[in-house]
Amino acid sequence: MITVDAIPYPYQFDSRRTALVVIDMQRDFVEEGGFGSVLGNDVRPLATIVPTVAKLLALAREHGVLVVHTRESHLPDLSDCPPAKLKRGNPTLGIGDEGPMGRILVRGEPGNQILPLLAPHDGELVIDKPGKGAFYATDLHAQLQARGITHLLFAGVTTEVCVQTSMREANDRGYECLIVEDACASYFPVFHQATLAMLTAQGGIVGWKAPLSTLQASFKETAGESVS
């Protein structure tokens, strides 16, 4: 077992029964010209976490933790996109419209691809989700159950929307969840901090939080104990 000095109290997990879920690190949200910037957001806060997420991915791969990537994406005919979602944000360009990186949030388009530095490796799960949560209208729960996964580490964007929604969905399904706080970001820093507080309030009502450095130290300490 690996023990992380997390908040609100230590988080313990078996790496063989744990998955890292990286939420929506796709061009549409992180790069200029994507859906995030079309909505009027400054995408720079999201870009700053890319190196941290890359290190987190490397850590998970090194220690045999299952890696899951999600993309918020829709079928070309938008038949899986609820009308209420299409109306949100009042953007200049909406979901399915032709933007600088192809049709926005449509599967297979350039903007819908995961950033090259964070690209999935062979054998890693890639979940295309039509909603904000990773479990809604996907087979993620079945995939995790088939692999005996009980614990989830969360990273990605945005903290208060897709990451938080996915972590709450996971909590409702019985998973023990930790959010890697510096591997997540929001267009609005105050929302990021508020979400971290909400998730870990009341004795970890949804889960735990810890920075990447603490997670790295926990893996290193456990490896050292194994050697000794």
Residue pairs with C-beta under 8 A, 6 or more apart in sequence:
1 12
1 13
1 14
1 222
2 12
2 13
2 14
2 15
2 218
2 219
2 222
3 10
3 11
3 12
3 218
3 222
4 10
4 11
4 12
4 13
4 178
4 208
4 210
4 214
4 215
4 218
5 210
5 214
5 217
5 218
6 178
6 208
6 209
6 210
6 214
7 200
7 208
7 209
7 210
8 200
8 203
8 204
8 208
9 203
9 204
9 208
11 176
11 178
11 208
11 210
13 150
13 151
13 176
13 178
14 150
14 151
15 63
15 64
15 65
15 219
16 64
16 148
17 148
17 149
17 150
17 151
18 65
18 66
18 149
18 150
18 151
18 152
18 153
19 65
19 66
19 67
19 68
19 144
19 147
19 149
19 151
19 152
19 153
20 56
20 57
20 60
20 65
20 66
20 67
20 68
20 152
20 153
20 155
21 68
21 70
21 134
21 152
21 153
21 154
21 155
21 156
21 166
21 170
22 53
22 56
22 57
22 67
22 68
22 69
22 70
22 118
22 155
22 156
23 70
23 134
23 154
23 155
23 156
23 157
23 162
23 163
23 166
24 70
24 71
24 72
24 156
24 157
24 158
24 162
25 50
25 53
25 69
25 114
25 115
25 118
25 156
25 157
26 34
26 71
26 72
26 111
26 112
26 113
26 114
26 115
27 34
27 101
27 110
27 111
27 112
27 113
27 114
27 115
28 34
28 35
28 36
28 72
28 101
28 104
28 105
28 111
28 112
29 35
29 36
29 43
29 46
29 72
29 157
29 158
30 36
30 43
30 46
30 47
30 50
30 115
30 157
31 37
31 43
31 47
31 101
31 111
31 115
32 43
33 99
33 100
33 101
33 111
34 43
34 99
34 100
34 101
34 104
34 111
35 91
35 93
35 95
35 99
35 104
35 105
35 111
36 43
36 46
36 187
37 43
38 91
38 92
38 93
38 99
38 104
39 89
39 91
40 91
41 187
42 187
43 187
45 185
45 186
45 187
45 189
46 157
46 158
46 185
46 186
46 187
48 185
49 155
49 157
49 182
49 183
49 184
49 185
50 115
50 117
50 118
51 117
52 182
52 183
52 212
53 118
53 155
53 156
53 183
54 117
54 118
55 212
55 216
56 153
56 155
56 180
56 183
56 212
56 215
57 67
57 118
59 65
59 212
59 215
59 216
59 219
60 66
60 67
60 153
61 67
61 121
62 219
63 219
65 153
66 124
66 125
66 147
66 149
67 120
67 121
67 124
67 125
68 124
68 125
68 126
68 127
68 134
68 140
68 143
68 144
69 114
69 118
69 120
69 124
69 125
69 126
69 127
70 126
70 127
70 128
70 129
70 134
70 140
70 156
70 162
70 166
71 107
71 112
71 113
71 114
71 126
71 127
71 128
71 129
72 105
72 129
72 130
72 131
72 132
72 162
73 105
73 106
73 107
73 112
73 128
73 129
73 130
74 80
74 81
74 95
74 96
74 105
74 106
74 107
74 130
75 81
75 106
75 107
76 103
76 106
76 107
76 108
78 86
78 95
78 96
78 106
80 130
80 137
81 95
81 96
81 130
85 95
85 131
86 94
86 95
86 96
93 99
93 104
94 104
95 104
95 105
95 106
96 103
96 104
96 105
96 106
97 103
97 104
98 104
99 111
100 111
101 109
101 110
101 111
102 109
102 110
102 111
102 112
103 109
103 111
104 111
105 111
105 112
106 112
107 128
114 120
114 126
120 126
125 140
125 143
127 134
127 138
127 139
127 140
127 143
128 138
129 136
129 137
129 138
129 140
130 136
130 137
131 137
131 165
132 161
132 162
132 165
132 166
133 162
133 165
133 166
133 168
133 169
134 140
134 162
134 165
134 166
134 169
134 170
135 141
135 166
135 169
135 170
135 173
136 169
141 173
144 152
144 175
149 175
150 174
150 175
150 176
151 175
151 176
151 177
151 178
152 167
152 170
152 175
152 176
152 177
152 178
153 177
153 178
153 179
153 180
153 215
154 163
154 166
154 167
154 170
154 177
154 178
154 179
154 180
154 184
155 163
155 179
155 180
155 183
155 184
156 162
156 163
156 183
156 184
157 163
157 184
157 185
157 186
158 184
158 185
158 186
158 187
158 191
158 192
159 179
159 184
159 185
159 186
159 191
159 192
159 195
159 196
160 186
160 188
160 191
160 192
160 194
160 195
161 186
163 179
163 184
163 195
164 195
164 198
164 199
167 177
167 179
167 199
167 206
167 207
168 206
170 177
171 177
171 206
171 207
176 207
177 206
177 207
177 208
178 207
178 208
178 209
178 210
179 196
179 199
179 207
179 208
179 209
180 209
180 210
180 211
180 212
180 215
181 196
181 209
181 210
181 211
182 211
182 212
183 212
184 192
185 192
186 192
186 195
196 209
198 206
199 205
199 206
199 207
199 209
200 206
200 207
200 208
200 209
